[in-house]
Amino acid sequence: MELRHLKYFAAVAEELHFGRAAARLNISAPTLSHQILALENMLGAKLFLRRTKSTVTLTQTGKRFLVEAYATLKQAANAELIGRRAARGEVGSIALGYVFSAGMSGFLSRHLVAFREKHPDVSLQLRRAVTFEQFRALSDDTLDIGFTAAPQSYPTGLTGFIVDRQPFYVAIPEGNPIAKLKRVTPDDIADERFVAVSLEMEVGFGGGNIAAITPPGKSLHIVERAPDIFSVLTLCAAGAGLSVMSEPMVNVGIPGIVFRKVEGAFRGFELALVHRRNEAAPAIRTFIDFVRSSTRQEDAARQRKKSP
C-alpha cells in the first residue's frame, strides 16, 4: 500500500463518483477504478458499494478506513512540511555553549530572544563552559555553537568570528591603595599581586586578560590561581591580589571589591562565535548566519552614532 492509494481512496470517498474523482486527480476513470480495486484486494474488504458504473457509496469498512486514511495523509503532509522546513533551517536543535561573560553582558540573551522570534521551532540547549572545554566539545560533536573568548588561532576543524568587544576592568580589594584611584592604567598596577584563573581557563580567558594590561617588558606577579571566576573574585575580596576581567563581570556583586576600568589597555576582551568549519546542518547554519548579520547591523549602528 502506498500513499497514492490513500489519496485516490479519499478523493472517491469525498466525490462518491469515479468520474469526478478522476478529473480532480488528473487521471483516467479506469485507472482510478483499477487502483481502488487493488486497494480493496490488499485489504481483503470492500470499501465502496457500486450504485452505477461511476456512482458509489462507502461501506462501513470504508467509513472506518477513511478516518485512518485522513490521519495518515495528514501525518505524511506534516512530515513533508517538517522535512522542507528542516532543510531551510527553520526547525531543528542546537547545543550551544557560552562563557560566563557572554551571559552577563546580555549579548547572549538578546540574540537568543531575537532568534527565537524568527525561528520558534528551533530548540536551543544552553551549556556554560570555559573556552577550552567548548573547543573540545565542538570537535567531538557534543556542542554545535560556542560563544568563547576569541583565540589567537582556531583549533583544527574549527572557525569563528568576533561578535562582541568589551573593555577590561581590574578588580581591586577595597583596602588596596589602588582602589582610591579614579583612573587606572597598566603602569599603575604593573607591580601589584594578581589572582588568576586556572591554567586551563587561561586559554583565551585569564591569560589573555592579564596579557592585555601588562606593560611591555614586564611580567605581572600571579600569586594565586582559582578554578572559576567567582573563586577569583572571592580571593580578590579577601585581599589576595588584583584580578583582570571583562566589563560584564563588574555586575557580580561581591562585597569588598572596587572595579576600575583599565585606561590604555593594549586590547579589549573579544567574544567569538565558534563552530565547526565544515558545518552543514541547516538549523546551525541558520543560527550562524543570523548572529553574523545581527552583529554586523549592531556594529553599523554604533559607527553611525560615533559619526558627527
C-alpha positions in Angstrom: 0.0 0.0 0.0 1.3 3.4 -1.0 0.2 7.0 -0.2 -1.3 7.3 -3.6 -3.7 4.6 -2.8 -5.0 6.6 0.2 -5.1 9.8 -1.9 -7.2 8.0 -4.6 -9.5 6.4 -2.0 -10.0 9.8 -0.2 -10.9 11.5 -3.4 -13.5 8.9 -4.4 -14.9 8.9 -0.8 -15.4 12.7 -1.0 -16.8 12.8 -4.5 -18.7 9.4 -4.4 -18.2 9.4 -8.1 -15.3 7.9 -10.1 -15.5 10.3 -13.0 -15.4 13.5 -10.8 -12.7 12.0 -8.5 -10.6 11.0 -11.6 -10.9 14.5 -13.0 -9.8 16.0 -9.7 -6.8 13.7 -9.5 -6.0 14.3 -13.2 -6.0 10.6 -14.1 -8.4 8.5 -16.1 -11.5 6.9 -14.5 -10.5 3.4 -15.5 -7.1 3.9 -13.9 -8.7 5.2 -10.7 -11.1 2.3 -10.7 -8.2 -0.2 -11.1 -6.3 1.4 -8.2 -9.3 1.3 -5.8 -9.8 -2.4 -6.7 -6.2 -3.0 -6.0 -6.5 -1.3 -2.6 -9.6 -3.4 -1.7 -7.7 -6.6 -2.7 -4.8 -5.5 -0.4 -7.2 -5.0 2.5 -9.4 -8.0 1.7 -12.5 -5.9 2.1 -14.9 -3.8 0.0 -14.6 -0.1 0.6 -17.4 1.0 -1.8 -20.7 -0.2 -3.0 -21.2 0.5 -6.7 -24.6 2.1 -7.3 -23.9 2.7 -11.0 -20.9 2.4 -13.2 -19.5 5.7 -11.7 -21.5 6.4 -8.6 -20.6 4.7 -5.3 -21.2 4.8 -1.6 -18.9 4.0 1.3 -19.3 0.7 3.1 -19.0 0.6 6.9 -15.4 -0.7 6.4 -14.8 2.2 4.0 -16.1 4.8 6.5 -13.7 3.4 9.2 -10.8 3.2 6.8 -11.4 6.8 5.6 -10.7 8.1 9.2 -7.4 6.3 9.2 -6.6 7.3 5.7 -7.1 11.0 6.5 -4.9 10.7 9.6 -2.1 9.0 7.6 -2.3 11.6 4.8 -2.2 14.4 7.3 0.8 12.9 9.0 2.6 12.4 5.7 1.9 16.0 4.7 3.2 17.2 8.1 6.3 15.0 7.7 6.9 16.6 4.2 6.5 20.1 5.6 8.9 19.4 8.5 11.4 18.0 6.1 11.3 21.0 3.9 11.5 23.4 6.9 14.4 21.4 8.4 16.2 21.7 5.0 15.7 25.5 5.2 16.9 25.6 8.8 13.5 26.5 10.3 13.3 23.5 12.6 16.0 21.6 14.5 18.0 21.5 17.7 21.2 23.4 18.6 23.5 22.6 21.5 25.1 26.0 22.4 27.9 26.7 24.8 28.9 30.1 26.3 31.5 31.7 28.6 30.2 33.5 31.6 30.8 37.0 30.3 28.6 36.3 27.3 25.7 35.7 29.6 26.5 38.5 32.0 26.8 41.1 29.2 23.3 40.4 27.9 24.7 39.7 24.4 23.6 36.0 24.5 20.1 36.5 25.8 19.5 39.4 23.4 20.4 37.4 20.4 18.6 34.2 21.6 15.3 36.2 22.1 15.6 37.7 18.6 16.4 34.3 17.0 13.5 32.5 18.7 11.1 35.2 17.5 12.1 34.3 13.9 12.7 30.6 14.4 10.3 29.4 17.1 10.7 25.7 16.1 14.5 25.6 16.6 15.2 24.4 20.1 18.3 25.6 21.9 20.1 23.8 24.7 22.5 26.0 26.7 25.6 24.9 28.5 28.1 27.2 30.3 31.7 26.1 29.8 35.1 27.7 29.6 36.7 28.4 26.2 39.0 25.3 26.1 36.1 23.0 27.1 33.9 24.4 24.4 36.7 23.8 21.8 36.8 20.1 22.8 33.0 19.7 22.8 32.8 21.3 19.3 35.5 19.0 18.0 33.7 15.8 19.3 30.3 17.0 18.2 28.7 17.3 21.6 28.4 21.1 21.1 27.2 22.8 17.9 27.9 26.5 18.6 30.3 28.1 21.1 30.5 31.6 22.4 34.1 31.8 23.6 36.9 34.2 24.2 38.4 34.8 20.8 41.6 32.7 20.4 44.7 33.9 18.6 44.1 30.9 16.2 41.3 28.4 16.0 41.9 24.7 16.7 42.0 22.4 13.7 38.5 21.9 12.2 37.0 25.0 13.9 36.5 28.5 12.8 34.6 31.6 14.0 34.2 35.4 14.0 34.2 38.2 16.6 30.7 39.1 17.8 31.3 41.5 20.7 34.1 43.6 22.2 34.3 44.6 25.9 36.8 46.7 27.8 38.9 45.3 30.6 38.4 46.2 34.3 40.6 45.5 37.2 39.0 44.1 40.4 40.8 45.7 43.5 40.4 44.8 47.2 38.9 47.7 49.0 41.9 48.0 51.3 44.4 48.3 48.5 45.6 51.9 47.9 45.0 51.4 44.1 41.2 51.4 45.0 41.5 55.1 45.7 42.4 56.0 42.2 39.6 57.1 39.8 41.6 56.1 36.8 43.8 53.1 36.5 46.4 52.4 33.8 48.6 49.3 33.1 51.6 51.2 34.7 49.6 51.8 37.9 49.1 48.2 38.6 52.2 46.6 37.0 53.9 45.9 40.4 50.7 44.6 42.1 50.0 41.0 43.1 47.4 39.3 40.9 44.9 36.5 41.3 44.2 34.5 38.0 42.1 31.6 36.8 43.4 28.1 36.4 45.8 27.4 33.5 43.0 25.6 31.5 40.7 28.6 31.8 43.6 30.8 30.6 43.1 29.5 27.0 41.5 32.7 25.6 40.5 34.0 29.1 42.6 34.8 32.1 46.0 34.7 30.4 44.7 36.9 27.6 43.2 39.3 30.1 46.4 39.7 32.0 48.5 40.0 28.9 46.2 42.8 27.7 47.2 45.0 30.6 50.8 44.0 31.0 53.2 46.8 30.1 55.9 45.9 27.5 58.9 44.2 29.1 57.1 43.4 32.3 55.6 40.2 33.8 52.8 40.5 36.3 53.1 38.7 39.6 50.4 36.0 39.8 50.2 34.8 43.5 47.0 32.7 43.4 45.0 30.7 40.8 41.4 29.6 41.2 39.2 27.2 39.2 36.5 29.8 38.3 35.8 33.5 38.2 33.7 33.5 41.5 36.6 32.0 43.3 39.0 34.6 41.8 36.7 37.4 42.9 36.4 35.9 46.4 40.2 35.7 46.8 40.4 39.3 45.5 37.9 40.5 48.1 39.9 38.7 50.7 42.9 40.8 49.8 45.0 38.2 48.0 45.5 40.5 45.0 44.0 42.2 42.0 42.3 40.5 39.1 41.5 41.4 35.5 38.2 40.7 33.8 35.9 41.9 31.1 33.3 44.6 31.7 30.3 42.3 32.4 32.0 40.9 35.5 31.5 44.3 37.1 27.9 43.2 37.7 28.9 40.4 40.0 28.1 41.7 43.4 30.8 40.5 45.8 31.5 42.8 48.8 35.0 44.1 49.4 35.9 44.8 45.7 36.2 48.0 43.8 36.2 47.9 40.0 38.1 50.3 37.8 38.3 50.4 34.0 41.8 49.9 32.7 42.6 53.0 30.7 45.1 52.4 27.9 44.7 48.6 27.9 46.5 47.1 24.9 43.3 45.5 23.7 39.8 44.6 25.0 38.1 41.3 25.5 36.8 39.8 22.3 33.8 37.4 22.3 33.7 35.0 19.3 31.1 32.7 17.9 32.9 29.4 17.1 31.6 26.5 15.0 32.9 23.5 13.0 34.5 24.6 9.7 32.5 22.1 7.7 29.2 22.6 9.5 26.3 21.5 7.2 23.3 21.2 9.5 20.7 23.8 8.2 19.4 24.9 11.6 23.0 25.5 12.8 23.9 27.4 9.6 20.8 29.5 10.0 21.8 30.4 13.6 25.4 31.3 12.5 24.1 33.5 9.6 21.6 35.2 11.9 24.2 36.1 14.5 26.6 37.3 11.9 24.0 39.5 10.3 22.8 40.8 13.6 26.3 41.7 14.9 27.1 43.5 11.6 23.9 45.6 11.9 24.9 46.4 15.5 28.4 47.4 14.5 27.0 49.6 11.7 24.6 51.3 14.2 27.4 52.0 16.6 29.5 53.5 13.8 26.6 55.8 12.8 26.3 57.0 16.4 30.0 57.9 16.5 29.8 59.8 13.3 29.3 63.6 13.7 
